[in-house]
Amino acid sequence: MGISKDAVKDVIREGHFSRKVNTMQEALVDANATIDRYKIIEFVSLEEEAFCKFACSFLEEYPFLAGKGDIGCDLEVRDYASLSKEERQMYNEACYRECVAIYCPTQRLCFVVDPQGYDYARYVHITAYQNLI
């Protein structure tokens, strides 16, 4: 589709992220999901069969997730421990998850994943693909 991370560069969104759920259904009903800010750093397109498998097995190993995801921030801080309570709050509010968007051209849903350096979908947010482009 020709979508690159440059197409959504500097766009920070909010979403409900589920932690360590295995399936799309588990994520959709997760009462412990947290609302977090995120930025897409990469798009991964999967064929329909692989996309459906991914939706049913977030905790499997996926090489395209390995080493990706992290926490980014719009503010630079050298020593977080030396910040005042107010400064820490400001810093935390400026942070966001760096995520991989996993989509299938024939599907409407998209999985926004922050693997936190692992090779599985550690944190997952489900959204409509159209919301990201």
Order of alpha helices (4+ residues) and beta strands (2+ residues): beta-alpha-beta-alpha-beta-alpha-beta-beta-beta
